[in-house]
């Protein structure tokens, strides 16, 4: 009798452990698919998969609390014109244009509802929905940081503009508002 009970208890424990392992693997796969390269970057930064996954989950929870807004068509069109103006200024003043591109991307983030209090927090918040273009933003930001000290070539500055454009385009076209939403 006791042997049967022990076997049943062990079997239940084994099944529970298998279910837990499958759930963990499924969650890990979902995080990898959602965050792409950001998943591995976070694992490396946290020195632990568990800590990284908790961090990514915390990002998702914070992101859920944000009020990310679609852009009305008129606002979206104005941002597109502003970007074109920044690109035109690149010819005469590349380093200043890159700085303007950074400010324009930050302003667009704010307009969409992303907090912009710090670069680190921006990247954490953006990683939830824009993880695929986040590397572009990081590369552009790094070049922009060096641009102030004249440590960058025109080619690097051009590359920064391309990187900023990747995130800018994604933020600009994401969840566009319907025409009636402009007057809310």
N, C-alpha and C positions, 0 to 999 in steps of 0.2 A: 504493500500500500504506500509506504513512505517513498519507495523508489519511484513509483508512478508520479507522485506529487512533485518530487525533486525534478524528474524529467520534464514535467509540464512547466514548472517554474523556470527551469533553464531554457526551455524552448521559447517561452514568452519573452524572456530577457534577450535571447538571441534575435528574435523577430523584432523586438523594440529597437535593439541596437542597429540592425540592418535598416529598419525604417528611418532611424535618425541619420544614419550615414547617407542614405539615398536622398533624404531631404536636404542635408548639408551640401551634397554634391550638386543637386539641382539648383540650389540657391547660389552656389559658387558659379555654376555655368551661366545662370541668369545675370549675375553681376559682371562676369567677363564679357558677355554679349552686349550688355548695356553700356559698360564703361570702356570697352576696348583697351587701348594702351594705358588709359588712366588706372585701370585695375592693377596692372603690374607696377606702375609708378607708385601707387599707394602702398602696395605690398612691400616694395623696396624701402619706401620712406618709413613705414611703420615697423619693419623688420619682422612682420608676422602676418600670415594670412588672416587669422582671426581678428587681429587688431585692425587690419585694413578693411575687412568686411564690416566690422562694426562702424568704422569711420564712414564708409560708403553708405551704409544704412542711415547713419546720422545725417549725412548730406541729403539723402532722399527725404527724410522727415522734415528737415529745414526747408527744403524746396517745396514740399507740399504746403507749408505755411505761407509761402510767398504768393503774392497776387500778381502772377505773370499775365500781362495784358497784351492782347493783339493790338496792332497799330491800325488806325483808320487809314484808308487809302491816301488821303491828303497828307497826312503826317509821313507815311511811308514814302510818298513822292518827294516830299521836302528833304528827307534824309538822303534819298538817292541823288538829288541835286547837290546837296552839301558834300556828298562823297565825290561827285564829279569835280566840284570846285577844289577840293583838297588834292585830287589827282592832277589837276591843271597846275596848281602851285608847286607841285613836285619838280617841275622842269627848272624853275628859278631858284627854289630853296628846298632841296630834298630833306634836310634834317628837320626843318620847321614843318614840312608837310607830314612827315612821319609823326611828329608830336601832335599835330592836328588830327591825324587819323586815330591816334590813341585816344584823344579827348572825344572825338566823335563816336567811337565805339563805346566808350564809357557812358556818354550821354544817351546813346541808343539803349544800352543795357538798363540804365535808370528809367528811361521812358517805358520800357517793356515791363518794369517792376522788379528788376534785380537790384539788390543793395550794392552800392559801389564804395563802401567805406574803405576797403583796402584791396590791393591786388590779390593777395592770398585768398581772401574771402570771395572775391569775384571768381577766381578759378575754381574754388570749391563749389560755388553755386552753379556756375556754368557747366560743370562736369556732369551734372545729372541729365541735362537734355542736349548738351552740345559737346559731349566727350570726344567726338570724332574730329572736331575742329579746334579743340582746346590746345593741341600742340602748335597749331598755327599762331594762336594768341600768345602762347608762351614764347615762341621764337620771335615774334614781332616785338613783344614787350622787352625782351632781352636786348635786341638791337636798339630799340628806342632808348633804353637806359644808357647804353654806351654812346649813343649819338650826341648827347649833351657834351661829352668830353672830346668830341671830334675824333673818336677812335674807330670810326666806321667809314667804309667806302661807299660810293654812290650805289654800287651794285648791292651791297648789304642793305642799304636803305630802300632800294627798289624791292628787294626780297621782303623786307618788313611790310611794305605797302601791300604786296601780294598776300602775305599772311594775315594782315589786318582785314583785307577784303574778304577772305574766306569766312571769318567769323561775322563780319559786318553783313554779308549777304545772307547768312543763315539766320541771324537775328532779325534782319529786315523782312524776310519772307515768312518767318515762322508765325503760324496762327493769325493770319490776317483777319481784320475785323470786317464785318459786313457793313454796307453803306449806312445803314441806320444806326450803327454804333458810334458814329462820329460825334453825335450830340449828347452823349451820356455824360 
